Amino acid sequence: MTTGGAGHGGMTTLPDGYRLVDVGERREEFLDVDRLAFGFASDPEVDAAVPVTLDWSRAVGVEGPDGRLAAVHASFPFAMPVPGGTVATAGLTWVGVRPDHRRRGLLSAMITEHLDRTARRGEPVSALFAAEAAIYGRFGYGGAADALHLTLPRGAALRPVPGSAELDLRLEPLDPAVHDDVVHAVHAAAGAGRPGWILRDTDVLRRRHLVDPPAWRQGGEPLRVVTVADGRDVRGYALLRRVERWEDGRPRGAVRIREVAAVDAAAAHRLWSFLLDLDLTATVETGMLAVDDALPHLLVDPRAATSRLQDNLWVRIVDLPGALTARRYAAGFDVVLEVADARRPSNAGRWRVRTEAPDVAGGHVAEVTRSTDPADVTVDVRELGAALLGGRSLVAMQRAGLVTEHRPGSLAAVATAFGWPFAPVCSWGW
Ligand SMILES: CC(C)(COP(=O)(O)OP(=O)(O)OC[C@H]1O[C@@H](n2cnc3c(N)ncnc32)[C@H](O)[C@@H]1OP(=O)(O)O)[C@@H](O)C(=O)NCCC(=O)NCCS
């Protein structure tokens, strides 16, 4: 075994003959590893249409004994919304190990390296979307948000919202040159205050979000955009495609929504009223929604919806004081946490987390210091990461045997404080 890349966290251990390397100019080789890992081929038409969004200075590989890349990963620098603020976050991405190098510990070594680099860059948190949900918990990532996917029948009735009918609605072919600004602005406004609502805040991420190569359409039409406006400002949009289908002579088309965003209830109502009543369609698939989205509240018959809940953001606390002080808290509390972190000893041990008076933006500011006092609550960094965005109850985790309370009442206080009025979600990812 060889070791290297030791930061103030754990050691990076690789099997003999393997070593960590910066990817540098080996970009095609990097992309090839992921093609092999995920099982997709290079398609000239797709490659020409879809920009690679990676920040190559943050791309890392593992070189195998044959001198070729055997595993890769990279990360995005995000300002991730947390309750009442944002935290600098490394968005882990493009994680892939060649199938002929699997289960030798390459991912484990890459995660240690990623967490060390993240800490050195001063990013207190790492976050990701998981290809398979069983992979990342062992590395201290906690499932911090879920997304709701609804399938609705055409014609599902909505409760009325004043002002909805007065909004202007337009359906157009999606043209990035025309719609990029409005999509970006409404997306940002619609998610203001929502933890996890990461913005596509670079040109290349914005461009990537609106691409639509024919190979991605799965039998559907090119992407359309529907916007609703009050005569002056656009207040909501949906990116969608219809898939034409006929059964026994009857139209059974589907409406597939890539993303929907609305800044208020009237805009949401106007959009959904339209999407739920398109000719020749039978079903509407919503794509990712926050679990507290307006739509389920608007349905006259909530049982009309078939719902699926899927894990959304996974959050890994890399620098505990940095992460816990980046957010605000819903109530005051003073607690000593005993934190376990098998991979980053710098997070482990006892911490006093104590709130000060609410700040002007609302929510309590916390002070986080080392403590030698007896612990009130014992928690693993995974569960603390799960609670960071305000969407998971530490009391629920206690009931699953994952959190332990030592001082009666202390857990209820900290769980209440970690809660937040908006459910976390990230509306996009790849
Ligand atoms: C998932 C993947 C990255 C794992 O890489 P790897 O180098 O084989 O992983 P490691 O050998 O470091 O395994 C570390 C541990 O995770 C476990 N593990 C790995 N992949 C897992 C999976 N898909 N589901 C559950 N556990 C998994 C291993 O069993 C091992 O457990 P152990 O420590 O108890 O023995 C690799 O199989 C891969 O590239 N898969 C296809 C692409 C993909 O899914 N990428 C992730 C994108 S988010």
The ligand as a Gaussian input file, in Angstrom:
#p B3LYP/6-31G(d) Opt

LIG

0 1
 C      -19.255000       3.367000      -7.108000
 C      -17.748000       3.315000      -7.420000
 C      -17.231000       4.740000      -7.572000
 C      -17.045000       2.596000      -6.274000
 O      -15.638000       2.617000      -6.483000
 P      -14.666000       1.509000      -5.830000
 O      -13.271000       1.963000      -6.074000
 O      -15.060000       0.173000      -6.289000
 O      -15.035000       1.654000      -4.293000
 P      -14.100000       1.175000      -3.069000
 O      -13.348000      -0.056000      -3.479000
 O      -13.298000       2.308000      -2.554000
 O      -15.229000       0.781000      -2.024000
 C      -15.357000       1.392000      -0.781000
 C      -16.513000       0.765000      -0.056000
 O      -17.739000       1.187000      -0.668000
 C      -18.525000       0.057000      -1.033000
 N      -19.203000       0.358000      -2.297000
 C      -18.623000       0.680000      -3.441000
 N      -19.546000       0.891000      -4.386000
 C      -20.740000       0.696000      -3.795000
 C      -22.076000       0.750000      -4.265000
 N      -22.360000       1.055000      -5.545000
 N      -23.069000       0.489000      -3.396000
 C      -22.791000       0.179000      -2.105000
 N      -21.521000       0.096000      -1.604000
 C      -20.528000       0.360000      -2.475000
 C      -17.510000      -1.058000      -1.195000
 O      -18.124000      -2.328000      -1.042000
 C      -16.530000      -0.763000      -0.103000
 O      -17.057000      -1.228000       1.145000
 P      -16.110000      -1.770000       2.332000
 O      -15.235000      -0.602000       2.708000
 O      -17.069000      -2.147000       3.385000
 O      -15.348000      -2.896000       1.737000
 C      -17.459000       2.521000      -8.749000
 O      -17.970000       1.219000      -8.613000
 C      -18.066000       3.180000      -9.962000
 O      -17.401000       3.965000     -10.607000
 N      -19.346000       2.859000     -10.309000
 C      -20.015000       3.369000     -11.477000
 C      -20.165000       4.896000     -11.484000
 C      -20.774000       5.448000     -10.228000
 O      -21.772000       4.953000      -9.724000
 N      -20.171000       6.518000      -9.709000
 C      -20.653000       7.215000      -8.537000
 C      -21.251000       8.495000      -9.018000
 S      -22.062000       9.389000      -7.751000

